[in-house]
């Protein structure tokens, strides 16, 4: 099966701040044009799940791909796609630091650090 392109109504949303930061980081990578941002949900974290974000060039045939811009695509394995439908990836800077945060309406509870959830 070929990659599925996520429909806008159900896909992970990405804020402009997150797009800018991801693009900035992506452009620092060698062979950046062949990379996708992989977002996966894995067991762990304070509330049962944690999010992993990293660049990779290995997009599997069953991955769901979200085309965010001409330079940026996000790859989600099918299980993570299901848990992240309707979620928003944001990037914020503040007095306590800067970082990515997943705002997930599918989470029953989230930990205080914004990196995990119980979905």
N, CA, C and O atoms as a Tinker XYZ file with bonds, in Angstrom:
   476  protein
     1  N      0.844000   -1.173000    0.000000    73     2
     2  CA     0.000000    0.000000    0.000000    64     1     3
     3  C      0.888000    1.234000    0.000000    63     2     4     5
     4  O      1.895000    1.275000    0.708000    81     3
     5  N      0.525000    2.237000   -0.786000    73     3     6
     6  CA     1.277000    3.479000   -0.832000    64     5     7
     7  C      0.939000    4.351000    0.353000    63     6     8     9
     8  O     -0.072000    4.147000    1.025000    81     7
     9  N      1.811000    5.347000    0.607000    73     7    10
    10  CA     1.565000    6.282000    1.702000    64     9    11
    11  C      0.204000    6.925000    1.536000    63    10    12    13
    12  O     -0.220000    7.236000    0.423000    81    11
    13  N     -0.470000    7.121000    2.645000    73    11    14
    14  CA    -1.746000    7.820000    2.648000    64    13    15
    15  C     -1.474000    9.285000    2.967000    63    14    16    17
    16  O     -0.733000    9.595000    3.900000    81    15
    17  N     -2.066000   10.170000    2.203000    73    15    18
    18  CA    -1.956000   11.590000    2.518000    64    17    19
    19  C     -3.145000   11.930000    3.405000    63    18    20    21
    20  O     -4.296000   11.701000    3.035000    81    19
    21  N     -2.853000   12.475000    4.573000    73    19    22
    22  CA    -3.899000   12.735000    5.559000    64    21    23
    23  C     -4.856000   13.813000    5.069000    63    22    24    25
    24  O     -4.440000   14.796000    4.455000    81    23
    25  N     -6.134000   13.618000    5.345000    73    23    26
    26  CA    -7.152000   14.596000    5.004000    64    25    27
    27  C     -7.095000   15.739000    6.015000    63    26    28    29
    28  O     -6.906000   15.498000    7.207000    81    27
    29  N     -7.259000   16.994000    5.550000    73    27    30
    30  CA    -7.142000   18.146000    6.451000    64    29    31
    31  C     -8.078000   18.093000    7.646000    63    30    32    33
    32  O     -7.713000   18.589000    8.712000    81    31
    33  N     -9.269000   17.513000    7.520000    73    31    34
    34  CA   -10.222000   17.521000    8.627000    64    33    35
    35  C     -9.812000   16.584000    9.763000    63    34    36    37
    36  O    -10.253000   16.765000   10.898000    81    35
    37  N     -8.985000   15.597000    9.477000    73    35    38
    38  CA    -8.604000   14.640000   10.508000    64    37    39
    39  C     -7.111000   14.663000   10.808000    63    38    40    41
    40  O     -6.665000   14.038000   11.771000    81    39
    41  N     -6.350000   15.360000   10.014000    73    39    42
    42  CA    -4.897000   15.326000   10.124000    64    41    43
    43  C     -4.386000   16.100000   11.337000    63    42    44    45
    44  O     -5.076000   16.953000   11.896000    81    43
    45  N     -3.190000   15.784000   11.712000    73    43    46
    46  CA    -2.459000   16.564000   12.697000    64    45    47
    47  C     -2.304000   17.985000   12.159000    63    46    48    49
    48  O     -1.931000   18.170000   11.001000    81    47
    49  N     -2.583000   18.970000   12.975000    73    47    50
    50  CA    -2.392000   20.363000   12.583000    64    49    51
    51  C     -1.067000   20.860000   13.143000    63    50    52    53
    52  O     -0.616000   20.405000   14.195000    81    51
    53  N     -0.450000   21.795000   12.433000    73    51    54
    54  CA     0.840000   22.341000   12.834000    64    53    55
    55  C      0.742000   23.855000   12.808000    63    54    56    57
    56  O      0.366000   24.436000   11.790000    81    55
    57  N      1.078000   24.502000   13.923000    73    55    58
    58  CA     0.980000   25.961000   13.994000    64    57    59
    59  C      2.081000   26.606000   13.163000    63    58    60    61
    60  O      3.101000   25.975000   12.885000    81    59
    61  N      1.880000   27.863000   12.766000    73    59    62
    62  CA     2.932000   28.575000   12.022000    64    61    63
    63  C      4.259000   28.631000   12.787000    63    62    64    65
    64  O      5.328000   28.536000   12.184000    81    63
    65  N      4.191000   28.784000   14.113000    73    63    66
    66  CA     5.421000   28.832000   14.920000    64    65    67
    67  C      6.165000   27.501000   14.827000    63    66    68    69
    68  O      7.391000   27.483000   14.710000    81    67
    69  N      5.435000   26.396000   14.878000    73    67    70
    70  CA     6.063000   25.080000   14.776000    64    69    71
    71  C      6.633000   24.865000   13.373000    63    70    72    73
    72  O      7.733000   24.332000   13.228000    81    71
    73  N      5.895000   25.276000   12.346000    73    71    74
    74  CA     6.386000   25.134000   10.973000    64    73    75
    75  C      7.697000   25.886000   10.805000    63    74    76    77
    76  O      8.648000   25.355000   10.231000    81    75
    77  N      7.754000   27.126000   11.304000    73    75    78
    78  CA     8.978000   27.927000   11.186000    64    77    79
    79  C     10.150000   27.248000   11.873000    63    78    80    81
    80  O     11.241000   27.176000   11.307000    81    79
    81  N      9.941000   26.744000   13.094000    73    79    82
    82  CA    11.032000   26.128000   13.847000    64    81    83
    83  C     11.464000   24.808000   13.213000    63    82    84    85
    84  O     12.660000   24.538000   13.100000    81    83
    85  N     10.507000   23.988000   12.802000    73    83    86
    86  CA    10.846000   22.714000   12.171000    64    85    87
    87  C     11.623000   22.961000   10.874000    63    86    88    89
    88  O     12.618000   22.289000   10.602000    81    87
    89  N     11.161000   23.926000   10.080000    73    87    90
    90  CA    11.846000   24.242000    8.822000    64    89    91
    91  C     13.259000   24.731000    9.096000    63    90    92    93
    92  O     14.195000   24.343000    8.397000    81    91
    93  N     13.420000   25.571000   10.097000    73    91    94
    94  CA    14.758000   26.053000   10.477000    64    93    95
    95  C     15.671000   24.877000   10.838000    63    94    96    97
    96  O     16.812000   24.812000   10.381000    81    95
    97  N     15.172000   23.959000   11.650000    73    95    98
    98  CA    15.967000   22.794000   12.050000    64    97    99
    99  C     16.219000   21.856000   10.876000    63    98   100   101
   100  O     17.309000   21.300000   10.747000    81    99
   101  N     15.230000   21.679000   10.034000    73    99   102
   102  CA    15.351000   20.797000    8.871000    64   101   103
   103  C     16.441000   21.289000    7.923000    63   102   104   105
   104  O     17.223000   20.489000    7.408000    81   103
   105  N     16.496000   22.590000    7.693000    73   103   106
   106  CA    17.471000   23.157000    6.755000    64   105   107
   107  C     18.913000   22.991000    7.240000    63   106   108   109
   108  O     19.851000   23.121000    6.453000    81   107
   109  N     19.090000   22.708000    8.512000    73   107   110
   110  CA    20.434000   22.468000    9.058000    64   109   111
   111  C     20.932000   21.048000    8.767000    63   110   112   113
   112  O     22.122000   20.763000    8.895000    81   111
   113  N     20.013000   20.163000    8.377000    73   111   114
   114  CA    20.342000   18.761000    8.156000    64   113   115
   115  C     20.918000   18.540000    6.754000    63   114   116   117
   116  O     20.505000   19.178000    5.786000    81   115
   117  N     21.871000   17.630000    6.673000    73   115   118
   118  CA    22.399000   17.221000    5.374000    64   117   119
   119  C     21.298000   16.447000    4.651000    63   118   120   121
   120  O     20.575000   15.669000    5.274000    81   119
   121  N     21.169000   16.654000    3.361000    73   119   122
   122  CA    20.125000   16.004000    2.555000    64   121   123
   123  C     18.731000   16.280000    3.098000    63   122   124   125
   124  O     17.877000   15.393000    3.098000    81   123
   125  N     18.494000   17.504000    3.560000    73   123   126
   126  CA    17.230000   17.878000    4.190000    64   125   127
   127  C     16.027000   17.623000    3.290000    63   126   128   129
   128  O     14.936000   17.331000    3.779000    81   127
   129  N     16.221000   17.732000    1.977000    73   127   130
   130  CA    15.080000   17.606000    1.071000    64   129   131
   131  C     14.547000   16.180000    0.966000    63   130   132   133
   132  O     13.474000   15.962000    0.404000    81   131
   133  N     15.287000   15.205000    1.503000    73   131   134
   134  CA    14.800000   13.819000    1.491000    64   133   135
   135  C     14.218000   13.398000    2.842000    63   134   136   137
   136  O     13.768000   12.263000    3.001000    81   135
   137  N     14.227000   14.311000    3.806000    73   135   138
   138  CA    13.807000   13.978000    5.164000    64   137   139
   139  C     12.352000   14.349000    5.434000    63   138   140   141
   140  O     11.811000   15.285000    4.845000    81   139
   141  N     11.744000   13.605000    6.321000    73   139   142
   142  CA    10.415000   13.914000    6.853000    64   141   143
   143  C     10.550000   14.004000    8.367000    63   142   144   145
   144  O     11.434000   13.384000    8.959000    81   143
   145  N      9.675000   14.773000    8.981000    73   143   146
   146  CA     9.612000   14.796000   10.440000    64   145   147
   147  C      8.747000   13.624000   10.878000    63   146   148   149
   148  O      7.562000   13.559000   10.553000    81   147
   149  N      9.341000   12.712000   11.609000    73   147   150
   150  CA     8.609000   11.555000   12.141000    64   149   151
   151  C      8.069000   11.944000   13.510000    63   150   152   153
   152  O      8.827000   12.382000   14.375000    81   151
   153  N      6.767000   11.788000   13.713000    73   151   154
   154  CA     6.156000   11.968000   15.029000    64   153   155
   155  C      5.527000   10.636000   15.394000    63   154   156   157
   156  O      4.701000   10.100000   14.656000    81   155
   157  N      5.927000   10.113000   16.538000    73   155   158
   158  CA     5.353000    8.844000   16.976000    64   157   159
   159  C      4.943000    8.943000   18.440000    63   158   160   161
   160  O      5.526000    9.682000   19.233000    81   159
   161  N      3.928000    8.175000   18.755000    73   159   162
   162  CA     3.448000    8.074000   20.128000    64   161   163
   163  C      3.938000    6.732000   20.645000    63   162   164   165
   164  O      3.733000    5.697000   20.011000    81   163
   165  N      4.588000    6.759000   21.802000    73   163   166
   166  CA     5.121000    5.516000   22.360000    64   165   167
   167  C      4.747000    5.424000   23.832000    63   166   168   169
   168  O      4.486000    6.441000   24.474000    81   167
   169  N      4.722000    4.205000   24.369000    73   167   170
   170  CA     4.473000    4.051000   25.805000    64   169   171
   171  C      5.559000    4.753000   26.608000    63   170   172   173
   172  O      6.733000    4.707000   26.241000    81   171
   173  N      5.182000    5.388000   27.674000    73   171   174
   174  CA     6.140000    6.063000   28.537000    64   173   175
   175  C      5.603000    7.411000   28.974000    63   174   176   177
   176  O      4.437000    7.722000   28.733000    81   175
   177  N      6.425000    8.199000   29.601000    73   175   178
   178  CA     5.985000    9.503000   30.078000    64   177   179
   179  C      5.211000    9.370000   31.377000    63   178   180   181
   180  O      4.930000    8.259000   31.828000    81   179
   181  N      4.873000   10.478000   31.965000    73   179   182
   182  CA     4.192000   10.503000   33.266000    64   181   183
   183  C      2.801000    9.902000   33.207000    63   182   184   185
   184  O      2.327000    9.344000   34.197000    81   183
   185  N      2.135000   10.008000   32.054000    73   183   186
   186  CA     0.731000    9.603000   31.977000    64   185   187
   187  C      0.480000    8.427000   31.052000    63   186   188   189
   188  O     -0.667000    8.158000   30.697000    81   187
   189  N      1.532000    7.723000   30.654000    73   187   190
   190  CA     1.327000    6.526000   29.856000    64   189   191
   191  C      1.826000    6.592000   28.428000    63   190   192   193
   192  O      2.158000    5.552000   27.860000    81   191
   193  N      1.894000    7.786000   27.813000    73   191   194
   194  CA     2.385000    7.931000   26.457000    64   193   195
   195  C      3.323000    9.120000   26.378000    63   194   196   197
   196  O      3.227000   10.056000   27.172000    81   195
   197  N      4.229000    9.078000   25.417000    73   195   198
   198  CA     5.139000   10.186000   25.153000    64   197   199
   199  C      5.264000   10.342000   23.644000    63   198   200   201
   200  O      5.004000    9.403000   22.892000    81   199
   201  N      5.659000   11.524000   23.208000    73   199   202
   202  CA     5.807000   11.813000   21.795000    64   201   203
   203  C      7.284000   11.871000   21.432000    63   202   204   205
   204  O      8.087000   12.478000   22.141000    81   203
   205  N      7.633000   11.231000   20.318000    73   203   206
   206  CA     8.983000   11.309000   19.764000    64   205   207
   207  C      8.910000   12.104000   18.473000    63   206   208   209
   208  O      8.030000   11.867000   17.646000    81   207
   209  N      9.829000   13.044000   18.293000    73   207   210
   210  CA     9.937000   13.829000   17.068000    64   209   211
   211  C     11.377000   13.741000   16.593000    63   210   212   213
   212  O     12.305000   14.030000   17.349000    81   211
   213  N     11.564000   13.343000   15.342000    73   211   214
   214  CA    12.907000   13.280000   14.776000    64   213   215
   215  C     12.813000   13.262000   13.256000    63   214   216   217
   216  O     11.781000   12.898000   12.693000    81   215
   217  N     13.905000   13.661000   12.594000    73   215   218
   218  CA    13.957000   13.643000   11.136000    64   217   219
   219  C     14.455000   12.281000   10.673000    63   218   220   221
   220  O     15.355000   11.697000   11.276000    81   219
   221  N     13.856000   11.781000    9.592000    73   219   222
   222  CA    14.332000   10.533000    9.005000    64   221   223
   223  C     13.977000   10.494000    7.523000    63   222   224   225
   224  O     13.076000   11.194000    7.062000    81   223
   225  N     14.702000    9.665000    6.797000    73   223   226
   226  CA    14.429000    9.529000    5.361000    64   225   227
   227  C     13.691000    8.239000    5.033000    63   226   228   229
   228  O     13.431000    7.957000    3.863000    81   227
   229  N     13.350000    7.453000    6.047000    73   227   230
   230  CA    12.679000    6.177000    5.836000    64   229   231
   231  C     11.182000    6.314000    6.118000    63   230   232   233
   232  O     10.743000    6.169000    7.259000    81   231
   233  N     10.409000    6.592000    5.079000    73   231   234
   234  CA     8.964000    6.681000    5.206000    64   233   235
   235  C      8.395000    5.358000    4.711000    63   234   236   237
   236  O      8.561000    5.000000    3.545000    81   235
   237  N      7.727000    4.638000    5.595000    73   235   238
   238  CA     7.194000    3.312000    5.264000    64   237   239
   239  C      5.962000    3.441000    4.364000    63   238   240   241
   240  O      5.308000    4.483000    4.329000    81   239
   241  N      5.665000    2.371000    3.646000    73   239   242
   242  CA     4.521000    2.369000    2.732000    64   241   243
   243  C      3.195000    2.590000    3.440000    63   242   244   245
   244  O      2.275000    3.163000    2.857000    81   243
   245  N      3.079000    2.141000    4.695000    73   243   246
   246  CA     1.804000    2.308000    5.397000    64   245   247
   247  C      1.750000    3.566000    6.262000    63   246   248   249
   248  O      0.766000    3.780000    6.970000    81   247
   249  N      2.796000    4.405000    6.216000    73   247   250
   250  CA     2.781000    5.662000    6.952000    64   249   251
   251  C      1.747000    6.615000    6.375000    63   250   252   253
   252  O      1.472000    6.607000    5.175000    81   251
   253  N      1.185000    7.430000    7.243000    73   251   254
   254  CA     0.349000    8.544000    6.810000    64   253   255
   255  C      1.264000    9.750000    6.718000    63   254   256   257
   256  O      2.000000   10.046000    7.660000    81   255
   257  N      1.225000   10.451000    5.590000    73   255   258
   258  CA     2.093000   11.596000    5.372000    64   257   259
   259  C      1.247000   12.858000    5.335000    63   258   260   261
   260  O      0.279000   12.953000    4.580000    81   259
   261  N      1.627000   13.826000    6.161000    73   259   262
   262  CA     0.970000   15.126000    6.183000    64   261   263
   263  C      1.905000   16.097000    5.474000    63   262   264   265
   264  O      3.006000   16.366000    5.953000    81   263
   265  N      1.466000   16.624000    4.328000    73   263   266
   266  CA     2.256000   17.610000    3.592000    64   265   267
   267  C      1.943000   18.984000    4.151000    63   266   268   269
   268  O      0.896000   19.562000    3.860000    81   267
   269  N      2.866000   19.507000    4.964000    73   267   270
   270  CA     2.651000   20.773000    5.652000    64   269   271
   271  C      2.998000   21.951000    4.748000    63   270   272   273
   272  O      2.295000   22.961000    4.737000    81   271
   273  N      4.083000   21.817000    3.992000    73   271   274
   274  CA     4.513000   22.844000    3.048000    64   273   275
   275  C      5.327000   22.149000    1.959000    63   274   276   277
   276  O      5.498000   20.930000    1.978000    81   275
   277  N      5.820000   22.937000    1.016000    73   275   278
   278  CA     6.616000   22.331000   -0.062000    64   277   279
   279  C      7.916000   21.734000    0.465000    63   278   280   281
   280  O      8.473000   20.826000   -0.152000    81   279
   281  N      8.403000   22.233000    1.597000    73   279   282
   282  CA     9.649000   21.730000    2.178000    64   281   283
   283  C      9.442000   20.776000    3.339000    63   282   284   285
   284  O     10.380000   20.093000    3.749000    81   283
   285  N      8.238000   20.716000    3.871000    73   283   286
   286  CA     8.023000   19.983000    5.116000    64   285   287
   287  C      6.900000   18.966000    4.990000    63   286   288   289
   288  O      5.776000   19.295000    4.613000    81   287
   289  N      7.231000   17.725000    5.315000    73   287   290
   290  CA     6.216000   16.678000    5.405000    64   289   291
   291  C      6.423000   15.941000    6.719000    63   290   292   293
   292  O      7.542000   15.808000    7.214000    81   291
   293  N      5.320000   15.471000    7.263000    73   291   294
   294  CA     5.337000   14.760000    8.535000    64   293   295
   295  C      4.888000   13.334000    8.278000    63   294   296   297
   296  O      3.887000   13.110000    7.596000    81   295
   297  N      5.621000   12.366000    8.819000    73   295   298
   298  CA     5.295000   10.947000    8.674000    64   297   299
   299  C      4.791000   10.406000   10.004000    63   298   300   301
   300  O      5.395000   10.622000   11.055000    81   299
   301  N      3.661000    9.695000    9.932000    73   299   302
   302  CA     3.062000    9.090000   11.122000    64   301   303
   303  C      2.804000    7.625000   10.844000    63   302   304   305
   304  O      2.213000    7.283000    9.820000    81   303
   305  N      3.240000    6.750000   11.747000    73   303   306
   306  CA     2.865000    5.346000   11.596000    64   305   307
   307  C      1.367000    5.248000   11.872000    63   306   308   309
   308  O      0.815000    6.127000   12.535000    81   307
   309  N      0.694000    4.203000   11.383000    73   307   310
   310  CA    -0.764000    4.127000   11.530000    64   309   311
   311  C     -1.274000    4.248000   12.965000    63   310   312   313
   312  O     -2.294000    4.897000   13.191000    81   311
   313  N     -0.604000    3.650000   13.924000    73   311   314
   314  CA    -1.056000    3.728000   15.320000    64   313   315
   315  C     -0.927000    5.150000   15.858000    63   314   316   317
   316  O     -1.830000    5.637000   16.539000    81   315
   317  N      0.182000    5.816000   15.559000    73   315   318
   318  CA     0.374000    7.197000   16.014000    64   317   319
   319  C     -0.606000    8.134000   15.328000    63   318   320   321
   320  O     -1.123000    9.061000   15.951000    81   319
   321  N     -0.865000    7.894000   14.038000    73   319   322
   322  CA    -1.845000    8.706000   13.321000    64   321   323
   323  C     -3.201000    8.655000   14.014000    63   322   324   325
   324  O     -3.866000    9.679000   14.173000    81   323
   325  N     -3.599000    7.472000   14.418000    73   323   326
   326  CA    -4.896000    7.315000   15.086000    64   325   327
   327  C     -4.943000    8.118000   16.383000    63   326   328   329
   328  O     -5.955000    8.751000   16.684000    81   327
   329  N     -3.853000    8.097000   17.152000    73   327   330
   330  CA    -3.806000    8.806000   18.431000    64   329   331
   331  C     -3.648000   10.313000   18.273000    63   330   332   333
   332  O     -3.977000   11.070000   19.186000    81   331
   333  N     -3.142000   10.757000   17.111000    73   331   334
   334  CA    -2.867000   12.179000   16.905000    64   333   335
   335  C     -3.894000   12.890000   16.024000    63   334   336   337
   336  O     -3.744000   14.081000   15.755000    81   335
   337  N     -4.921000   12.195000   15.575000    73   335   338
   338  CA    -5.931000   12.843000   14.722000    64   337   339
   339  C     -6.595000   13.985000   15.479000    63   338   340   341
   340  O     -7.110000   13.812000   16.583000    81   339
   341  N     -6.567000   15.148000   14.857000    73   339   342
   342  CA    -7.154000   16.333000   15.473000    64   341   343
   343  C     -6.227000   17.060000   16.425000    63   342   344   345
   344  O     -6.594000   18.110000   16.954000    81   343
   345  N     -5.030000   16.530000   16.660000    73   343   346
   346  CA    -4.067000   17.170000   17.562000    64   345   347
   347  C     -3.363000   18.318000   16.847000    63   346   348   349
   348  O     -3.392000   18.416000   15.620000    81   347
   349  N     -2.736000   19.176000   17.628000    73   347   350
   350  CA    -1.988000   20.309000   17.097000    64   349   351
   351  C     -0.566000   20.257000   17.635000    63   350   352   353
   352  O     -0.354000   20.082000   18.835000    81   351
   353  N      0.406000   20.410000   16.744000    73   351   354
   354  CA     1.808000   20.524000   17.130000    64   353   355
   355  C      2.145000   22.002000   17.166000    63   354   356   357
   356  O      1.949000   22.710000   16.179000    81   355
   357  N      2.652000   22.476000   18.304000    73   355   358
   358  CA     2.973000   23.883000   18.483000    64   357   359
   359  C      4.417000   24.008000   18.962000    63   358   360   361
   360  O      4.998000   23.054000   19.480000    81   359
   361  N      4.982000   25.193000   18.781000    73   359   362
   362  CA     6.293000   25.522000   19.320000    64   361   363
   363  C      6.144000   26.827000   20.066000    63   362   364   365
   364  O      5.611000   27.798000   19.530000    81   363
   365  N      6.614000   26.856000   21.304000    73   363   366
   366  CA     6.494000   28.063000   22.117000    64   365   367
   367  C      7.814000   28.384000   22.787000    63   366   368   369
   368  O      8.574000   27.496000   23.173000    81   367
   369  N      8.067000   29.677000   22.913000    73   367   370
   370  CA     9.237000   30.163000   23.639000    64   369   371
   371  C      8.737000   30.998000   24.806000    63   370   372   373
   372  O      7.800000   31.784000   24.666000    81   371
   373  N      9.365000   30.821000   25.946000    73   371   374
   374  CA     8.955000   31.582000   27.127000    64   373   375
   375  C     10.097000   31.715000   28.103000    63   374   376   377
   376  O     11.228000   31.330000   27.806000    81   375
   377  N      9.807000   32.254000   29.257000    73   375   378
   378  CA    10.828000   32.466000   30.277000    64   377   379
   379  C     11.431000   31.163000   30.783000    63   378   380   381
   380  O     12.587000   31.130000   31.205000    81   379
   381  N     10.649000   30.094000   30.741000    73   379   382
   382  CA    11.127000   28.807000   31.242000    64   381   383
   383  C     11.759000   27.950000   30.156000    63   382   384   385
   384  O     12.145000   26.811000   30.419000    81   383
   385  N     11.870000   28.473000   28.947000    73   383   386
   386  CA    12.495000   27.712000   27.875000    64   385   387
   387  C     11.631000   27.683000   26.632000    63   386   388   389
   388  O     10.612000   28.367000   26.537000    81   387
   389  N     12.064000   26.878000   25.692000    73   387   390
   390  CA    11.366000   26.761000   24.417000    64   389   391
   391  C     11.233000   25.288000   24.073000    63   390   392   393
   392  O     12.053000   24.463000   24.476000    81   391
   393  N     10.185000   24.973000   23.320000    73   391   394
   394  CA    10.049000   23.591000   22.909000    64   393   395
   395  C      8.755000   23.320000   22.175000    63   394   396   397
   396  O      7.863000   24.167000   22.107000    81   395
   397  N      8.674000   22.124000   21.629000    73   395   398
   398  CA     7.482000   21.674000   20.934000    64   397   399
   399  C      6.496000   21.112000   21.940000    63   398   400   401
   400  O      6.881000   20.532000   22.956000    81   399
   401  N      5.222000   21.295000   21.642000    73   399   402
   402  CA     4.165000   20.787000   22.504000    64   401   403
   403  C      3.079000   20.211000   21.615000    63   402   404   405
   404  O      2.710000   20.811000   20.605000    81   403
   405  N      2.568000   19.046000   21.991000    73   403   406
   406  CA     1.449000   18.430000   21.291000    64   405   407
   407  C      0.193000   18.694000   22.106000    63   406   408   409
   408  O      0.084000   18.279000   23.259000    81   407
   409  N     -0.753000   19.392000   21.486000    73   407   410
   410  CA    -2.047000   19.676000   22.109000    64   409   411
   411  C     -3.012000   18.659000   21.529000    63   410   412   413
   412  O     -3.436000   18.777000   20.379000    81   411
   413  N     -3.355000   17.664000   22.327000    73   411   414
   414  CA    -4.078000   16.509000   21.813000    64   413   415
   415  C     -5.463000   16.391000   22.451000    63   414   416   417
   416  O     -5.572000   16.069000   23.634000    81   415
   417  N     -6.530000   16.651000   21.671000    73   415   418
   418  CA    -7.873000   16.508000   22.235000    64   417   419
   419  C     -8.241000   15.058000   22.528000    63   418   420   421
   420  O     -9.233000   14.809000   23.213000    81   419
   421  N     -7.473000   14.101000   22.032000    73   419   422
   422  CA    -7.725000   12.689000   22.294000    64   421   423
   423  C     -7.158000   12.242000   23.631000    63   422   424   425
   424  O     -7.448000   11.138000   24.091000    81   423
   425  N     -6.353000   13.090000   24.257000    73   423   426
   426  CA    -5.729000   12.744000   25.532000    64   425   427
   427  C     -6.749000   12.875000   26.659000    63   426   428   429
   428  O     -7.423000   13.898000   26.785000    81   427
   429  N     -6.850000   11.845000   27.463000    73   427   430
   430  CA    -7.747000   11.884000   28.625000    64   429   431
   431  C     -7.142000   12.750000   29.720000    63   430   432   433
   432  O     -7.855000   13.508000   30.378000    81   431
   433  N     -5.851000   12.644000   29.916000    73   431   434
   434  CA    -5.113000   13.527000   30.796000    64   433   435
   435  C     -3.738000   13.706000   30.197000    63   434   436   437
   436  O     -3.260000   12.862000   29.439000    81   435
   437  N     -3.116000   14.796000   30.539000    73   435   438
   438  CA    -1.761000   15.018000   30.059000    64   437   439
   439  C     -0.880000   15.315000   31.247000    63   438   440   441
   440  O     -1.344000   15.768000   32.293000    81   439
   441  N      0.400000   15.051000   31.067000    73   439   442
   442  CA     1.297000   15.362000   32.164000    64   441   443
   443  C      1.608000   16.857000   32.137000    63   442   444   445
   444  O      1.339000   17.528000   31.141000    81   443
   445  N      2.148000   17.357000   33.177000    73   443   446
   446  CA     2.412000   18.781000   33.294000    64   445   447
   447  C      3.490000   19.283000   32.360000    63   446   448   449
   448  O      3.582000   20.487000   32.122000    81   447
   449  N      4.312000   18.389000   31.822000    73   447   450
   450  CA     5.418000   18.845000   30.988000    64   449   451
   451  C      5.034000   18.968000   29.523000    63   450   452   453
   452  O      5.821000   19.493000   28.735000    81   451
   453  N      3.848000   18.502000   29.128000    73   451   454
   454  CA     3.400000   18.645000   27.751000    64   453   455
   455  C      3.992000   17.646000   26.794000    63   454   456   457
   456  O      3.773000   17.746000   25.586000    81   455
   457  N      4.743000   16.677000   27.304000    73   455   458
   458  CA     5.380000   15.708000   26.411000    64   457   459
   459  C      4.688000   14.367000   26.399000    63   458   460   461
   460  O      5.064000   13.487000   25.625000    81   459
   461  N      3.694000   14.189000   27.231000    73   459   462
   462  CA     3.027000   12.894000   27.273000    64   461   463
   463  C      1.544000   13.024000   27.516000    63   462   464   465
   464  O      1.048000   14.089000   27.882000    81   463
   465  N      0.840000   11.924000   27.306000    73   463   466
   466  CA    -0.602000   11.940000   27.535000    64   465   467
   467  C     -1.080000   10.530000   27.811000    63   466   468   469
   468  O     -0.373000    9.555000   27.557000    81   467
   469  N     -2.271000   10.439000   28.325000    73   467   470
   470  CA    -2.957000    9.168000   28.454000    64   469   471
   471  C     -4.114000    9.194000   27.469000    63   470   472   473
   472  O     -5.129000    9.844000   27.722000    81   471
   473  N     -3.973000    8.499000   26.356000    73   471   474
   474  CA    -4.968000    8.573000   25.277000    64   473   475
   475  C     -5.928000    7.409000   25.342000    63   474   476
   476  O     -6.831000    7.307000   24.513000    81   475
